[in-house]
Amino acid sequence: MRCGNDLVDITYGWLNYQIEHHMFPDMTPLQYRKFQPLVKSICKKHGVMYVQQNALKRTWMMFQARSLNHQKNGYIYIYN
């Protein structure tokens, strides 16, 4: 699964490439899409969870979390 296309990437300000951004902070946003499959395969190889979620679903979860702290799938999401 790809993280996005030009419209999605621009709309979300490349936030759909958070992992790539934190691994390579000096890389330009336009390069994130190229490196995403490589980063995902490296994570898989080393047993590191690489989470991709639908942007609308993630935004809805953020709004829910802003109103109350909740637990889902064994993780506790706490937003201040």
N, C-alpha and C positions, 0 to 999 in steps of 0.2 A: 504494500500500500504506500502510495506517495503521500507526502505531507501537503502538497498543494500545487497550484498552478499560478500563473501571473496574477489573476484576479484575487485568489485566496491569499496569496503571499502579501500583496499590497494592502488588501483590506485589513488583515490581521497584523500588519507591520512586521512580518516575518517571525511573529511569536510562535508560530508552529514549528520553528526550528530552535527551540530553547536549548536542547542538548548540544546541538552543533555550535550554537553561540557560546555556550560555557566551555566547550572543549577548545574552540578556536576563536577567542574574542577579537582578534585582529582581522579576521576574515570578513570580506564584504558580504552583506546579505544575499547578493546574487549568487554567491558560491555555495551557500548552505544547501540548496537543492541538489547540487552535484555530489556533495559529500554525504548526504543523508543515507543513501543505501550502504555506503561503506561503514559509517558509524553504527548503523543498525546491525550489520553483520558482525562487527567487532564486539558489540554488546552481547549478541547471541553466543558468540564463540566463548566469551568469558563468563557467561551466566548472569549478565547484568540486565535487569528488566528495562526494556525500551517501550515506553507507553505512548501509544498514539490514540487520540480520541477525537471524535467529531467536534469541530469548533463550537457549533451551536450547543451541543450537549455540555461541553466543558464550560461555556459561558453560563448556561442555566445552573450548573452545579456551583459556580462561583457566586451567583446571586443567592442561591439557597444557603450557602455557607456564610455569606455575609450576615444573614439574619439569625443563624444559629449554628453552633458547632455540631457536626454529625459524623457518624461512623459508617463506612461503606467498604465492602470487600476486605475487611480486616485492617483498613487504614483509617486513622482518625484525621479528619481535615479540620484544622483550626485556623481561622482567619481573624485578625484583629483590625 
